[in-house]
Amino acid sequence: MVSSLFISHLLRFDFLIPQQQLHLLLWILPFVLLTKVISFFYFDLYRGMWRFTSITDLFNIIKGSTISTLFIICFILFSPHRFLGFPRSVFAIDWCLTILFIAGFRLVIRIYFVHAIDNGSWTEVVKAFFRILARKKIAKKNLLIVGAGRCGEKMFREIHDNATLHYHVVGFADDDPLKIGRKIHGLPVMGPVNDIAFATKKLGANEILIAVPSANSQQMRYIVEHCEKCGISFKTVPGMGEFINGKVTVNAIRDVAYRDLLGREIISLDEKKIGSILRNKNVLVTGAGGSIGSELCRQICRFKPKKIVMFERAESPLHAIELELKQDYQEVQVLPILGDVQDKDQLDKTFEANRPHIVFHAAAYKHVPMLEMQPWRAIDNNVIGTQNLVNISTNYNVARFVFVSTDKAVRPANVMGASKRLSEMLVQAKNGCGVSDTKFMIVRFGNVVGSVGSVVPLFKKQIQRGGPVTVTHPNVTRFFMTIPEACQLILQACVMGKGGEVFILDMGTPIKIDDMARDLVRLSGFEPDVDIKIEYVGLRPGEKLYEELISDGEGLLSTGHEKIMVLKGTECDLNLLNGGIDELASLAREQDGKNVKLKLKEFVPEYNSVEYKSTVNDSLPKR
């Protein structure tokens, strides 16, 4: 503060300050010092941490300097000397130097903490300074951002402010004619997207970032198609549905995945209602280490429950989600429990100790061919496990129980689907027969992209090995949705349920598995049937050409949510359930696969089992 006033006099008088001016300088110096200290204190310049200096601090420095300069001018104006002998330009120069010196010193401190704190070397500060000045020269990759909207602009700012990323944004590309030809932060907006190859060559880009999180399936495929023609690598910012907190950051940038081509729309959640049900409650999630279960835990923790009890029998995934939630949601009590839904005693002790208000039952065996070979395991885990959980939830007066089901439960052609349909009947019976105050509800949806055991990871491994990619049948279709979308809709259905409903999630248009395989091959940089061969191997045991979401006799009704429908459901038949579940469990204990299927047919008449021979099944030892 003192040096800026002195240097301003030196600059004004060509570094030869007259004796009279030096006398006036010493006379006013104490007041200048006091005024600046008070002004800077008022604008909190002495309270901030210099290592975190930001644009806000710069504005405060400008405000403090401006106010102090105005006070100094007023003091001189009303003093006996007035401006006699005081050059006016000195105060303008002093204002500029004060801002420059204070802001510059704080910037150096921030650079030090960002770049040199690990080794304590001030030489690193100098190097970092020159790296910032020469950013274009040291950048490893020139980046073209597709999407000149808010997301694209935010990606530019984050990349520009973070020198460690070693990216240099050279421009934007967009289809909006109002944006083409304009500039964002001094960079040109090229277009349209179908001419992106020309833009990359003109701007010298060697990588593309797709920053259009709101793009639908058709738009994303269109962008990816033209990015592939450029012959350079490209990445994307995920769709908004993947973000739990809705915030897009540079850390989320990743390679384009098949789920991006699905283009699922952003889900509108009634967060106020969901929060009112989950906040400060004890919530239990079974299968918490699985794809759906772990994402459910993340989504639930957003709404600040008092405790989340994660019930899972696989210790590694359970430990992983435990560490993640304890780090990200420190205000929530996270309790991992190694347990099996088939163990009634452990379930009882868990409910006794934690008294859950809401239960999400996502634990299940889902692998269709494996359960065809060992149908008794589907009964043990899917049916008996669900029955145990339903009964204990009733005993402990759980407020809400949500059962995660599958489209394979509709007119099932396999043991897995039939076991899930029977589990649905067990859940529905509690409300449909009026034997429980707990609100039991079912959520039914199709395949989830990226989940454990899904076809996408299998195709990726086959592509990495150089092929072939095996497709069961050229006409087989499936419904698909993303993991975050499925879990968000499960939570939404939870608050809508009054007991006994089967909620159907809008799965959109079914997708041909053959088209999916070919898209994945192209995303990996290869050409289907040229670089990577596509082979058709025939339907596996228990598989259908297509899946359905609604069974005969189930009336489809609309709800207040555009993505969720509800089924009328079936009539309660306690005699059928009570009289046969024990017999079915007995057949499962004997590992009598043939009679397990026949018994399932009694419960689920629409179950159409396809008999086949299995050497694996025949070789399994009997208990």
N, C-alpha and C positions, 0 to 999 in steps of 0.2 A: 504493500500500500504506500509506503514511504518512497520506495524505489521508483514506482510508476510516476509519482509527482516530480521527483528529481530528474528522471530520464526525459519526461515531457518537456522540462525546461531546457535540458541539453539539446533536444531535437529542435526546439523552437529557436534557440540562440546559437545554432551551429556549433554546439559543444563548448562555447565560451560564454558562460553566464556572467553578465555584468554584476558588479558589487552591489548595486542598488536592488537588482532583482533577487540576488542571493539573500539580502536582508529581508525582503518581503516574503521569500520562500520560508525562511526560518521563523518568521512571525506567524504565518498561517499554518505551519506544519502541525502543531499540536491539535488544532481544531479539525484539520483534515483527518488526522489519525483517529481522533475520538468519534467523529461523525461516521467514518467508514466502519469502525468496530461496532458501533450501535446499529447501523443499518444492516450489516451482515449478520449480526446476532438476531435481529428481528426476522430476517428471512431464513433462519435456521442453517446458515452456512457452517456453523461450528458444531452442529449436531450430527451431520451426515457422516457416514463411513466412506472415506475417500476411495477405498478399493471398489466401491459400488457406485462411483460417480456416473450420473445418467443425464439425459436431456433435461429432466426436471431440475437438476442441480445447476445446469447451465442457465436456464431461465431465471432461477433464483439469483445467480451471480449477476446477470444483466439487470434484474430489478434492483438488487442492492447497490450496484454501482451507479445506476441512474438516479436513485433517490438520494444517495450520498452526494453526488455531483450537484444536484439541484439545491441541496441544503448549503453546500459550500458556496455556490454562486449567490444564493440569497444572503448568506452571512457577509460576504464581501460587499454586496450591493448596499446593505444597510450599515456597513461599518464607516468610520470617519474617512477612511481612505477611498471608499467606494471602489471603482475599478481603475482609479488613478495609478498608473504604473503596472497594472496587471494585464498581461497579454491574454485576450479571450481564448485564443487557440490552445493555450496550455491546458485548459480544463477539458476540451474535447479530446486532446491527445491523452490526457491522464485517464479519461473514461475508457478509451479504447485499450490502453495498456493495462489498466486494472483488470478488465475482463480477460484479456489475453494471458496475463501472468497467473491469475488465480485458476482459471479454467485449464490452462496448459499444465500447471503444476499438478493439479488433481488428475489430469489425464495420464501423466507420467506415472503417478502412483498406481492408477488402475492397471496400466500396461505392465507395471512391475509385478503386481499380484497375479495377473493373468498369465504372464509368460515367464517370469523369472523366480517366482517364490520357491520353486522346488529346489533350485541350487543356489539361490541367493545372489546370483551374479547380475550386476548392473549392466554388464555387456549384453545380456539377453534383452534388456530394455531397449538398447540402441538397435539391436538386430530386429526386434519386434516392430520398432518404429519404422525402420526401412522396409520391412516386409509389408506393412500397411500401405506405405507410399508406393511400393512397387508391386501391388497386389496382382495387377494384370499379368505381370511377367512371371510370377511364381505360381500362379494358379495352375493346378494340374489339369483341370477340365473346364472347357467353356460350356456353359449350360444354357439351353434354350427352354424357357418355361411355357408350356402349353396351357393357356388359360390366363387371361389378363383381368381376372376379377379380384375379389378380396383375398382369396386363398393364394393366388399367384403373387399378388403384391406382398403378402405377409411372408411367403417363402423367400422372396427377394430380400426383404429386410433382415430376416434371420440369417440368411447366407451371407449377406453383406456385412453384418455386424459380427460375424463369427469367423475370424481369419483362419482358425484351425480347420475349417471345412475344406479349404483349398479348392473352392469352386469360384468361378467368375461368371456371373450371369451376363449374357450378351444380348438378350432380348426376349420378347414374348411372341406368342402366336395365338390367334383367336379368330373365330368365325364371325364375330360381331362386326358388321361394317362400320358402326359408329366408333369402334376402337382401333380398327386397322388404319395405320398411318400416323397415329398419335404416339406419344411417348409417356412412359411411366418411369419416374426417377431418372429421366434422361435416356432411357433405353427404348428402342423402337418396338412397336407392336406390329408384327408381320401377320400375314394372313392371305387367304384362308387356310384352314388346317389341311385341306387336301393338297396344298402346295408347300407343305412343311419341309419337303426335301430341298426345295429352293432356298428356304429360309435358313436351314442349317448350313448350307454351302456358303451363302452370302455372309452370314455372321460368323462362320468358322466354328460352329458348335460341334462338340464331339460327345455330348450326352443330352438327353431330353428328360425333362421332368413334367409329368402330366399332373397339373394342379387343378383338377375339376372334380371335387369330391361329390358334387350333386349330379354327375353324369349318370344317365340311365344306361341300360344294357346296349341299346342300339348306338348311342353316342360314344360309349366307351369302346365298343368294337370298331367303330369308324376311326377313332383316334389311334387305337393300337394298330390297325391295318396300315395307316399311313406312316406311323412311326417305324414299323417294320421295314418299309420300303426305303428308309433313310440309311439303313445299314450301320447304324450306331446304337449303342445301348440306351435303354430308356427305363425310367422308374416312375412311380406314381405316389401320390398322396392318397391314402385309403379313403373309401367312401365314409360319409358322416356316420353311418350306422355302426361303424367299427369303433367309434370313439365313445368311451364311457362318459367322459366329461364334456364331450362336444368340442374340444379344443384341438385344432390342427397345429402341429409343431413340426419342425424340420427333423426331429428324431423319429417321426412316424414314416418318413420316406422309405419305401421298399420297392423291390421288383414287382412288376405287374403279375398278379396271380389270377387264377381262373375265377375266383370269387368277384374280382373286379368286372369281369365280363357278364356276370349275372345282372348287374345294375339294379339291385334291389333298392326300392325307394326308402327314404328316411322315414322311420316310424314315429308317429305322433303319440307320445305317452301322456297319460294323465298323472303326472308326477306328484301332484298334490294328493290325490287319493292313494297312490302307491305309498307315498311317504307317511300318510296318516295310518296306514295298516302296518308298515314295517318299522317305523321309528320307535326306538326304545323297547322293541320286542325281542324275544328269544326266538331265533329261527334255526331250524334243523334242515340240512340238505344231505340226502343220501346220494352216494355216487359222486361225492364232491371232488374227487380227483379226475373224473372223466371230462370229456370235452364240454358237454352241456353243464354238468355239475359245477365245474370250476368257474365257467363264465357266469353261471347263476350266482355263485358266491360273490364274484366281483360286482355284478349289477346290484345285488341286494345290499352290499356294503355302502353303495352310493347313498342309500337312504337312512344310514346311521342306525341300524338296529342296536339294541343293547348287547346282544351276544349272537354270534353265528356258530352253530355246532356243525362241524363238517364230518360226516360219517362215511368212511371209506375203508375198504380192506386192502388196497394197494398202498404201501407206505411211501414209496418214492414220489408219486404224483401228489399224495396228501401233504407230504413235507414241503413240496415245491409251492403249492397254493397257500399253505400256512405262512411261509416266509414272505410271499408276495403281499398277502393281505395285512400282515402285521406291520409291514413297512409302509404300505400305502394308506391304511386306515387305522391309525394308532388309537383313535377314540373308540373303536369297536373291539369288544372282547372276542378274540378268535380262538376257538377250541377245536383242535383236531382229535378225532377218535378213530382208532383202528378198530373197525368192527364189521360184522357181516349181518345183513338183514335176515339171514336164516337163523341167527342166534337170538331166540326170544328173550333169554335171560339178560344178554348184554343190552338189547334194545330197552328192556324194562328198566335196567339200572341207569341207562343214559337218559331216559325220559324222567325218571325219578330225580336225578341229580340236576337236570337242566330245565325241566318244565317248559318245553317249547310251545310257543303260541301258534306258530305256523310251520308246516312241514312241506318240503318239496321233495318228492320221491322220484329221483332220476336214475337210481341204481338199477341196472338190468343187463342181462346178456343179450347181445344184438346180432352176433355173427350168424347169418342164416345157414350156410352149409354146415358149420360146426355143430349147431344145435340140431340139424337134421340127423347128424351122425350120433349125437348124444342127447336125445330129446328129454331124458330125465333131468338133465342139468337146467333146462328151461323151466321145468316144473319147480325144481328146488329153489332156484334163484328168483325167477320172474313171478311165479304164482304164489308159492308159499311165503317167499320174502315179502311180497306185497300184502298178503293176508296178515302176516305178523305185524307189519307196520300199521295197517288199517285198524286192527283190533287194539293195539297199544295206544294209538292216537285217540281212539274212542274212550279208552279207559282213563286217559289223562286229560280229557276234555280239551284237546287241541282245537283252536278256533277255526283254522283253515288247513285243508290238506289238498295239495295239488299233485296229481299223478301225471308224469310225463309219458305219453304213449306215442304210437307211430302209425303211419298210414298202412303199414303191413298188417295191422289188426283188422283191416276192412277186407271182408271176404278172403281170409288168409289162405295162402297156398303152402304155408310152411309152419313148422312147429313154433318158430320164434313169433310169428304173427298171431298164431292161435293162442299162445301163452299170454301175449299182451292183451288180446281181446278178452280172455278169461279174467285177467287182472283188472281190466276195465269194469267187467261185470261185478267183481268183488267190491270195487270202489263205489260204483253206482248204487249197489244194493243198500249201503249204509244210509243214504239219504232217500233213495227211492222206496225203501221199505219202512222208513221212519224209525229206524233203530238207533239213530245217533244224532246228537245236537251239533256235531262237527260238520262244517261245510266241506263236503268232499266234491272235488271237481277234477276233470280230466282235460288235458291239453294234447291234441293229436296233430302231428305234422310229419312231413316227409324227411328226406335225406338232408343232412347238414354238411355243407362243403367244408372240408378240412378236418372233420371229426376223426377220431381214432377209428380205423377200420373202414373208412370211406374209400371210394374208388379213386379220388384225386391223388392221395399219397402213393397209391399203388401205381398209377400211371406215371407219376413223376420218377419213381424208382426204375420202372421199365425203360423210360426215356434216357435216364442217366446211364443205364447199362447198354444203351444203343439199340434197344428194341428186342423183339417186337412188342408192341402194345396190344394187349389181349382184351378184346371186347366180346361179351357173351353172344350178342346178336345184333345185327345192323339196325333193327327196329325197336330195340328195347328203350323205354323212356322212364324217367324218374322225375319227381318233384325235388327241387333243391332250394335251400335258403342258407343264409350265413349263420354262424353260431351266435353272434351278438343279437341279430334280429330275432332268432328263435327265443332267446332268453328274455329279451325285452317284452315279447308278446306273451310269454309265460307269466311274467309279473303283471302285465295288464289284465290277462284273463283271471288271475288270482283275485284281483279287487272287484271284478265284475261278477264272480260266481256267487250264487245264492244256495248252491248245494245240488248235486246230482247231474250237473250239465257236462256235456262233452263239447269242449271248445275246439273249433277247427281254425287253424291259421291259414290265411290266404297264401297259397304256395305259388301263385302265378301260373305260368304256362309250363307244362312238363318239358323236359329237355332230353334230347336223344343222347344216349351215352356215347354213340359213335361220333356225334358232332363234338361232344366234350373232349374226347380223346384227340381228335384232330386239332382242336383249338389249343390244347396243352402242348402238342407237338410243335405247333407254329410259335407259341409263346417261348418255347425253348430254343427257337432259332433254326428249326428244321422244317422240312417239307414232308407231310404225311405220304406214305407209300413210295416216297423217293429216298429220303434219308432214313426215315423210321417207318418200318412196316406195321400196318394195322392187321391183326389176325382176329378172326371170329372163331371162338372156341365152344360155343353152345351154352345154353342156359344151365346154371348150376342147380343142384337139387333144391327144390323149394322156391325157385325164382319164377317170377311172372314177367311177361313182356312189359306190363305197365302196372302202376299202383293206383289205388283209389283212396279217396278221403271219406266217402260216405257209404254206409251199408244199406241193405234193403230194410225198410221200415223206419229209417232214421229221417225225420223231417228236418230240413235245414231252415234255420231262422236267422234273421239279421240281429246284430247287436248295435250298441252305440258306437262301435269302433269299426272303421272301414276295413281293417285287416283281420278282423275276428268275426267268425260266425259261430252259432251254437246249434247243437243237434237236439232234436226232441228226445232221443234216447229210446231205450227199450223198457218194457214192463219188468217189475221186480219178480224174481222167482227164487225165494229163499230155500224152498224145498230142494230145488235142483242143486243149488250151491252147497247147502249144508249136508246133503246126502251123498255128494260125490267127491268133494275136495279131499276128504280123508282117504278115500279109495284111490284117488289119483296120486296122492302123496305116497301111498303104500306101493303102487306100481313103480313110482320113481325110485323109491329105495331099493327095489328089486332090479332096477335098471332094465325093465321090460319095455323096450322101445316100441314094439308093435302095439301092445295094449295101451301104452301111454297115448299113442296117436288115436286109437279107437275111442278112448275115454274122452280125449279132447274133442272129438267129433260129436260126442253126446252133449257137451257143454256148448259148443260152437257149431251148429248144424251147417253153416256156410263154409266151414273149414274143408278144403278139398286137398287132402294129402296126396302127394305123388310118391308112390312106393319105388324104392330103388335099392340095389344091393351095394353094400359098403364093406370092403374088406377091413377097413379100420374099425367099424362098428362090431364086426364079427370077432375081431381079435381082442376086444376090450375084456378084461377079466371081470367076472361077476363078483359081487360082494358076498 
